[in-house]
Amino acid sequence: MVVRLGVEAEDALPARQVGVTALRAAIHSVGDGTPGWEEMIERMAQDLRIDIDACDKSDESTSCT
């Protein structure tokens, strides 16, 4: 299955976060589960070479790349 979702964001991390959140909510709304997704999201961030903790702690609204 291929799912495509258009997301507008300033950079890749917020775009992926919105996309994954929307997809996960859709899966949960039909009664299914998403085990292991936290690890998948962490791997995506590592692939982008982004430190999620640094982005979460930043007060800046700019990119965390």
N, C-alpha and C positions, 0 to 999 in steps of 0.2 A: 504494500500500500504506500502511496506517495501522498503526502499532505502538503499543500502550499498555502502560505498565509502571508499576505502583504502587511508589513508593519513599518511605520515611519518612526525613526529614532535617530539620534545624533551619531550613534556608532553601533557596532555589532553587539556588544554585551546587552544593552537595554533592548535591542531588537529581539535578540534570542530569548531574553527573559520574558518579554511580552508574548512572543510566539509560543514558547513552551507553556506558559501559564494558561493561555487561551486553549491550547490543545489539551492540556491536563484537565482543565475545568470541563471541557466537552466530554472527555472520556469518563470523568466522574459523574457527570449529569445523566449518563445512560446506565449507571450502576456498575461500571467496571473500575478497576484499580490501576495504579501506576507505581508498583513497587520498584525501587531502585532508581527512580528518577533523580533523586538528590545527587547520587554519584554521577549520573549522566550529565547533569548540569555542571557539576564541578569539573568533569573532564572537558566539557565544551569551553569553560572559562580558561582552563589550562591550555587548551589548544590555541586560544586567542592570546595566551601569555598575559592574562589579566589576573591580578590579585583581588579576589572578590572582597576579602576582609578590608583591604585598603580602600576600595570603592565605597563599601558600606559605611566606613568611619569618616569618609570625607564629607565635609559640609559643602563642597563645591558642586555645582550642577553641571560641570563640564565633564568631558570624557575621562575615563580612568584607564587610558592606554599608556 
